[in-house]
Amino acid sequence: MASIIEEFLRPIVRSFLSDQTHALFLKMANWLDANIAGRTAKIVIGMILGLAAFFSVPVVTGLLGF
């Protein structure tokens, strides 16, 4: 019975987390874009955030079991 419930809930939770995470990153990106002046600074900040995402996304998904 638990596996049946898990089978139905896992896609729902995954979709919800994905949508909420996407919305959060869009808000953060728009806020950063408005508050950072200069093209070079935006490129450097983007590279730092991309590097952080490269390492943190597999760790978080591994911890959540996806």
C-alpha positions in Angstrom: 0.0 0.0 0.0 2.8 2.4 0.8 4.5 1.8 -2.5 1.2 2.6 -4.3 0.9 5.9 -2.4 4.5 6.7 -3.1 4.1 6.0 -6.8 1.2 8.5 -7.0 2.8 11.2 -4.8 6.3 11.2 -6.1 5.4 12.8 -9.5 3.2 15.4 -7.8 5.8 16.4 -5.3 8.5 16.5 -8.0 6.4 18.7 -10.2 5.6 21.0 -7.4 9.2 21.4 -6.3 10.3 21.9 -9.9 7.8 24.7 -10.5 8.5 26.4 -7.2 12.2 26.3 -7.7 11.9 27.6 -11.3 9.8 30.5 -10.1 12.3 31.3 -7.3 15.2 31.3 -9.6 13.4 33.6 -12.0 12.6 36.1 -9.2 16.2 36.0 -8.1 17.6 36.5 -11.6 15.3 39.5 -12.2 16.3 41.0 -8.9 20.0 40.5 -9.6 19.7 41.9 -13.1 18.1 45.1 -11.7 20.6 45.6 -8.9 23.9 44.8 -10.7 25.4 47.5 -12.9 27.8 46.7 -15.6 28.1 44.0 -18.1 31.3 42.5 -16.7 29.9 42.3 -13.2 26.8 40.5 -14.5 29.0 38.0 -16.4 31.2 37.3 -13.3 28.1 36.9 -11.0 26.5 34.6 -13.6 29.6 32.4 -13.8 29.8 32.1 -10.1 26.1 31.2 -9.8 26.4 28.7 -12.6 29.3 27.0 -11.0 27.4 26.9 -7.7 24.4 25.3 -9.4 26.7 22.8 -11.2 27.8 21.4 -7.9 24.7 21.9 -5.8 22.0 20.5 -8.1 23.3 16.9 -8.1 23.9 17.1 -4.3 20.3 18.2 -3.6 18.7 15.8 -6.1 20.8 13.0 -4.6 19.7 13.9 -1.1 16.0 14.0 -2.1 16.3 10.7 -4.0 15.4 11.9 -7.4 
